[in-house]
Amino acid sequence: MTLFERIKETAKKQGISITELSSNAGLGEKTIYKWKTQEPKVETLKKVAKELNVSVDYLLGNTDDPQPTSRRFVESGLSRADDKLNDITATGADMSDTELKKVLDYMGLIKDARKEN
């Protein structure tokens, strides 16, 4: 599958036309259509990936996982943090100040990662 085909398929699944996607990404109306025969600039491709909420690697066909790496990291971390909090509350143990600080720091990382997406 070509880059253009993968973009077209992903946009279609999200109910977005190529023209609408181009506009939403701040590109010219026919920019993505040109990618049938031309390679896009990296920054331009990043804009499209961000608009589709997928990774650039997914659009390029380097992976079949459309989820951006930062989102996978956040979701994995949330799951591990959830498990740890459940362990702490299940045993009735109180969190130390150090543990509480780590949780709050981690929550800040999650917030920052979500801003990037």
N, CA, C and O of each residue as an XYZ file, in Angstrom:
468
protein
N       0.852     -1.171      0.000
C       0.000      0.000      0.000
C       0.897      1.234      0.000
O       1.864      1.309      0.758
N       0.575      2.186     -0.843
C       1.372      3.412     -0.922
C       1.003      4.369      0.211
O      -0.006      4.189      0.893
N       1.834      5.378      0.394
C       1.581      6.406      1.397
C       0.210      7.042      1.157
O      -0.593      7.170      2.082
N      -0.049      7.435     -0.078
C      -1.321      8.070     -0.399
C      -2.487      7.141     -0.083
O      -3.486      7.572      0.493
N      -2.368      5.872     -0.455
C      -3.451      4.915     -0.201
C      -3.706      4.742      1.296
O      -4.855      4.635      1.726
N      -2.638      4.715      2.083
C      -2.791      4.539      3.528
C      -3.458      5.780      4.143
O      -4.313      5.662      5.020
N      -3.062      6.947      3.681
C      -3.689      8.183      4.166
C      -5.165      8.200      3.785
O      -6.024      8.509      4.611
N      -5.451      7.870      2.540
C      -6.833      7.878      2.046
C      -7.692      6.892      2.852
O      -8.808      7.225      3.249
N      -7.180      5.697      3.090
C      -7.916      4.674      3.838
C      -8.155      5.111      5.294
O      -9.249      4.943      5.832
N      -7.114      5.672      5.915
C      -7.227      6.122      7.306
C      -8.222      7.268      7.420
O      -9.043      7.295      8.337
N      -8.150      8.203      6.501
C      -9.090      9.342      6.511
C     -10.519      8.849      6.295
O     -11.450      9.317      6.951
N     -10.683      7.916      5.385
C     -12.021      7.382      5.097
C     -12.616      6.723      6.331
O     -13.797      6.907      6.626
N     -11.803      5.954      7.057
C     -12.272      5.306      8.290
C     -12.740      6.334      9.315
O     -13.607      6.050     10.142
N     -12.161      7.526      9.252
C     -12.511      8.593     10.195
C     -13.571      9.541      9.631
O     -13.943     10.526     10.270
N     -14.049      9.232      8.432
C     -15.097     10.044      7.821
C     -14.625     11.394      7.323
O     -15.382     12.364      7.307
N     -13.350     11.449      6.911
C     -12.758     12.707      6.444
C     -12.316     12.532      4.992
O     -11.716     11.516      4.640
N     -12.611     13.517      4.159
C     -12.133     13.479      2.776
C     -10.676     13.944      2.744
O     -10.199     14.579      3.684
N      -9.986     13.626      1.670
C      -8.594     14.053      1.509
C      -8.514     15.579      1.476
O      -7.608     16.173      2.061
N      -9.454     16.197      0.799
C      -9.476     17.663      0.722
C      -9.690     18.276      2.106
O      -9.027     19.247      2.470
N     -10.613     17.708      2.867
C     -10.878     18.189      4.228
C      -9.654     17.978      5.121
O      -9.301     18.848      5.918
N      -9.012     16.819      4.981
C      -7.803     16.524      5.750
C      -6.712     17.538      5.440
O      -6.058     18.053      6.347
N      -6.521     17.821      4.166
C      -5.521     18.820      3.765
C      -5.791     20.161      4.417
O      -4.886     20.802      4.951
N      -7.034     20.570      4.367
C      -7.420     21.857      4.956
C      -7.205     21.862      6.466
O      -6.657     22.819      7.013
N      -7.636     20.793      7.143
C      -7.485     20.698      8.602
C      -6.019     20.709      9.032
O      -5.686     21.198     10.111
N      -5.149     20.168      8.182
C      -3.719     20.120      8.483
C      -3.002     21.405      8.076
O      -1.795     21.542      8.277
N      -3.753     22.343      7.500
C      -3.158     23.620      7.097
C      -2.379     23.535      5.803
O      -1.440     24.299      5.583
N      -2.770     22.600      4.943
C      -2.074     22.398      3.665
C      -2.950     22.876      2.519
O      -4.136     23.153      2.697
N      -2.351     22.966      1.349
C      -3.114     23.299      0.156
C      -4.111     22.197     -0.147
O      -3.901     21.041      0.220
N      -5.183     22.553     -0.809
C      -6.284     21.638     -1.076
C      -5.856     20.351     -1.779
O      -6.403     19.285     -1.497
N      -4.903     20.434     -2.673
C      -4.487     19.262     -3.469
C      -3.136     18.686     -3.036
O      -2.602     17.800     -3.702
N      -2.587     19.175     -1.939
C      -1.252     18.759     -1.512
C      -1.136     17.246     -1.360
O      -0.208     16.640     -1.895
N      -2.055     16.640     -0.646
C      -1.954     15.200     -0.386
C      -2.100     14.411     -1.680
O      -1.459     13.370     -1.833
N      -2.923     14.875     -2.616
C      -3.064     14.190     -3.893
C      -1.736     14.119     -4.637
O      -1.487     13.163     -5.371
N      -0.882     15.121     -4.454
C       0.426     15.152     -5.110
C       1.320     14.023     -4.618
O       2.277     13.644     -5.292
N       1.006     13.483     -3.435
C       1.837     12.434     -2.852
C       1.678     11.096     -3.559
O       2.337     10.119     -3.203
N       0.805     11.052     -4.560
C       0.716      9.848     -5.390
C       2.016      9.668     -6.176
O       2.431      8.546     -6.469
N       2.654     10.806     -6.513
C       3.869     10.751     -7.336
C       5.066     11.455     -6.712
O       6.190     11.287     -7.184
N       4.848     12.237     -5.662
C       5.928     12.988     -5.021
C       6.020     12.617     -3.549
O       5.027     12.252     -2.920
N       7.229     12.718     -3.014
C       7.404     12.483     -1.579
C       7.141     13.784     -0.822
O       7.598     14.853     -1.228
N       6.398     13.680      0.285
C       6.136     14.887      1.071
C       7.331     15.265      1.932
O       8.209     14.442      2.191
N       7.355     16.505      2.368
C       8.354     16.928      3.348
C       7.964     16.302      4.682
O       6.783     16.076      4.947
N       8.949     16.027      5.511
C       8.718     15.386      6.800
C       7.737     16.197      7.648
O       6.800     15.639      8.219
N       7.949     17.502      7.728
C       7.081     18.344      8.556
C       5.634     18.312      8.072
O       4.704     18.343      8.879
N       5.447     18.250      6.771
C       4.101     18.201      6.209
C       3.434     16.871      6.537
O       2.254     16.827      6.882
N       4.194     15.798      6.427
C       3.670     14.471      6.749
C       3.309     14.379      8.232
O       2.319     13.741      8.592
N       4.108     15.013      9.090
C       3.814     15.029     10.538
C       2.473     15.718     10.805
O       1.709     15.278     11.664
N       2.192     16.786     10.076
C       0.916     17.493     10.260
C      -0.267     16.589      9.927
O      -1.278     16.587     10.628
N      -0.126     15.825      8.852
C      -1.202     14.921      8.443
C      -1.362     13.794      9.466
O      -2.481     13.435      9.833
N      -0.250     13.246      9.919
C      -0.300     12.175     10.921
C      -0.968     12.682     12.196
O      -1.785     11.985     12.798
N      -0.621     13.881     12.596
C      -1.213     14.452     13.815
C      -2.710     14.650     13.630
O      -3.495     14.354     14.531
N      -3.101     15.142     12.480
C      -4.526     15.368     12.201
C      -5.312     14.052     12.210
O      -6.467     14.015     12.634
N      -4.678     12.976     11.740
C      -5.328     11.663     11.723
C      -5.142     10.906     13.039
O      -5.729      9.844     13.244
N      -4.317     11.468     13.930
C      -4.012     10.841     15.216
C      -3.389      9.452     15.023
O      -3.756      8.488     15.695
N      -2.450      9.381     14.097
C      -1.683      8.157     13.852
C      -0.208      8.529     13.784
O       0.138      9.708     13.712
N       0.645      7.537     13.806
C       2.073      7.805     13.715
C       2.507      7.977     12.256
O       1.861      7.472     11.338
N       3.589      8.683     12.067
C       4.173      8.822     10.734
C       4.602      7.447     10.231
O       4.438      7.136      9.052
N       5.153      6.624     11.125
C       5.556      5.274     10.736
C       4.381      4.474     10.184
O       4.542      3.703      9.238
N       3.208      4.654     10.768
C       2.026      3.960     10.265
C       1.708      4.419      8.840
O       1.453      3.596      7.961
N       1.723      5.731      8.618
C       1.426      6.246      7.283
C       2.441      5.761      6.255
O       2.099      5.508      5.100
N       3.689      5.634      6.688
C       4.744      5.175      5.768
C       4.734      3.665      5.559
O       5.448      3.145      4.702
N       3.914      2.959      6.353
C       3.846      1.509      6.212
C       4.917      0.769      6.984
O       5.120     -0.426      6.770
N       5.613      1.467      7.886
C       6.663      0.826      8.682
C       6.107      0.022      9.846
O       6.815     -0.793     10.437
N       4.842      0.248     10.177
C       4.177     -0.488     11.241
C       2.698     -0.594     10.905
O       2.149      0.245     10.191
N       2.066     -1.628     11.423
C       0.623     -1.764     11.236
C      -0.145     -1.222     12.436
O      -1.375     -1.265     12.466
N       0.590     -0.709     13.429
C      -0.028     -0.118     14.613
C      -0.165      1.385     14.380
O       0.836      2.102     14.371
N      -1.393      1.867     14.193
C      -1.569      3.289     13.897
C      -1.332      4.214     15.078
O      -1.162      5.421     14.903
N      -1.320      3.659     16.266
C      -1.219      4.481     17.478
C       0.146      5.151     17.597
O       1.176      4.484     17.497
N       0.158      6.474     17.812
C       1.445      7.153     18.015
C       2.175      6.607     19.232
O       1.545      6.221     20.217
N       3.500      6.574     19.170
C       4.325      6.030     20.238
C       4.035      6.681     21.573
O       3.939      5.988     22.586
N       3.892      8.008     21.600
C       3.674      8.687     22.877
C       2.366      8.243     23.516
O       2.283      8.141     24.740
N       1.348      7.978     22.710
C       0.077      7.525     23.263
C       0.212      6.106     23.817
O      -0.342      5.794     24.871
N       0.956      5.240     23.098
C       1.191      3.877     23.611
C       1.919      3.952     24.936
O       1.595      3.216     25.867
N       2.916      4.848     25.030
C       3.687      5.008     26.259
C       2.786      5.459     27.397
O       2.845      4.915     28.500
N       1.960      6.446     27.128
C       1.067      6.972     28.160
C       0.089      5.899     28.615
O      -0.107      5.710     29.815
N      -0.532      5.189     27.663
C      -1.511      4.171     28.038
C      -0.865      3.027     28.807
O      -1.451      2.507     29.757
N       0.327      2.637     28.407
C       1.049      1.593     29.124
C       1.384      2.064     30.533
O       1.221      1.318     31.499
N       1.846      3.285     30.644
C       2.186      3.846     31.946
C       0.971      3.996     32.836
O       1.044      3.750     34.040
N      -0.157      4.402     32.244
C      -1.381      4.525     33.021
C      -1.802      3.178     33.586
O      -2.233      3.082     34.735
N      -1.676      2.153     32.781
C      -2.036      0.813     33.238
C      -1.148      0.378     34.402
O      -1.639     -0.157     35.396
N       0.155      0.608     34.278
C       1.085      0.234     35.356
C       0.830      1.069     36.602
O       0.886      0.549     37.717
N       0.551      2.358     36.428
C       0.272      3.221     37.573
C      -1.016      2.791     38.264
O      -1.104      2.781     39.492
N      -2.010      2.436     37.459
C      -3.271      1.946     38.007
C      -3.052      0.696     38.854
O      -3.594      0.575     39.952
N      -2.250     -0.232     38.330
C      -1.946     -1.465     39.075
C      -1.268     -1.146     40.397
O      -1.607     -1.721     41.431
N      -0.311     -0.228     40.361
C       0.433      0.139     41.573
C      -0.504      0.785     42.598
O      -0.443      0.462     43.784
N      -1.365      1.693     42.144
C      -2.309      2.333     43.056
C      -3.278      1.318     43.653
O      -3.629      1.404     44.830
N      -3.708      0.352     42.833
C      -4.594     -0.702     43.350
C      -3.884     -1.527     44.408
O      -4.484     -1.891     45.420
N      -2.604     -1.829     44.184
C      -1.816     -2.582     45.175
C      -1.752     -1.819     46.492
O      -1.929     -2.390     47.568
N      -1.497     -0.526     46.386
C      -1.352      0.300     47.593
C      -2.674      0.369     48.360
O      -2.702      0.200     49.579
N      -3.774      0.620     47.633
C      -5.061      0.759     48.320
C      -5.591     -0.588     48.813
O      -6.277     -0.642     49.834
N      -5.282     -1.674     48.103
C      -5.753     -2.997     48.522
C      -5.118     -3.425     49.836
O      -5.757     -4.115     50.631
N      -3.892     -3.035     50.076
C      -3.206     -3.422     51.305
C      -3.481     -2.443     52.426
O      -3.097     -2.684     53.571
N      -4.143     -1.341     52.110
C      -4.437     -0.343     53.126
C      -3.233      0.489     53.505
O      -3.279      1.249     54.473
N      -2.157      0.353     52.752
C      -0.937      1.103     53.049
C      -1.088      2.544     52.579
O      -1.703      2.821     51.549
N      -0.524      3.431     53.341
C      -0.503      4.835     52.944
C       0.670      5.069     52.007
O       1.686      4.378     52.073
N       0.512      6.046     51.144
C       1.602      6.424     50.261
C       2.566      7.310     51.034
O       2.158      8.183     51.800
N       3.835      7.068     50.819
C       4.830      7.955     51.412
C       4.856      9.254     50.612
O       4.324      9.312     49.504
N       5.461     10.277     51.160
C       5.592     11.539     50.432
C       6.344     11.340     49.126
O       6.013     11.956     48.113
N       7.356     10.480     49.150
C       8.152     10.205     47.952
C       7.299      9.533     46.886
O       7.367      9.902     45.714
N       6.489      8.540     47.285
C       5.616      7.864     46.329
C       4.583      8.827     45.759
O       4.309      8.804     44.560
N       4.016      9.664     46.604
C       3.036     10.645     46.152
C       3.664     11.613     45.151
O       3.046     11.950     44.141
N       4.878     12.057     45.425
C       5.579     12.967     44.501
C       5.796     12.288     43.150
O       5.629     12.917     42.105
N       6.170     11.002     43.169
C       6.377     10.270     41.911
C       5.076     10.182     41.107
O       5.078     10.363     39.890
N       3.976      9.906     41.793
C       2.688      9.831     41.106
C       2.336     11.181     40.489
O       1.913     11.244     39.335
N       2.506     12.243     41.241
C       2.193     13.576     40.722
C       3.109     13.957     39.563
O       2.657     14.576     38.599
N       4.390     13.595     39.643
C       5.321     13.852     38.535
C       4.884     13.092     37.292
O       4.908     13.624     36.182
N       4.486     11.845     37.493
C       4.050     11.026     36.364
C       2.799     11.621     35.726
O       2.668     11.640     34.503
N       1.887     12.102     36.556
C       0.676     12.725     36.022
C       1.028     13.945     35.183
O       0.362     14.223     34.187
N       2.065     14.673     35.574
C       2.534     15.807     34.783
C       3.063     15.364     33.432
O       2.834     16.031     32.424
N       3.773     14.238     33.404
C       4.275     13.694     32.138
C       3.123     13.311     31.218
O       3.167     13.561     30.014
N       2.102     12.706     31.792
C       0.939     12.314     31.005
C       0.282     13.553     30.403
O      -0.056     13.573     29.219
N       0.108     14.566     31.213
C      -0.512     15.807     30.743
C       0.293     16.402     29.590
O      -0.282     16.838     28.592
N       1.615     16.423     29.721
C       2.485     16.960     28.674
C       2.372     16.130     27.396
O       2.311     16.685     26.299
N       2.344     14.796     27.535
C       2.251     13.922     26.376
C       0.927     14.109     25.651
O       0.877     14.057     24.422
N      -0.123     14.322     26.391
C      -1.441     14.532     25.763
C      -1.488     15.850     25.013
O      -2.161     15.952     23.988
N      -0.783     16.861     25.507
C      -0.733     18.148     24.809
C      -0.088     17.992     23.442
O      -0.471     18.672     22.490
N       0.905     17.085     23.340
C       1.607     16.877     22.078
C       0.710     16.240     21.035
O       0.898     16.452     19.837
N      -0.253     15.467     21.477
C      -1.157     14.798     20.546
C      -2.306     15.683     20.283
O      -3.202     15.322     19.520
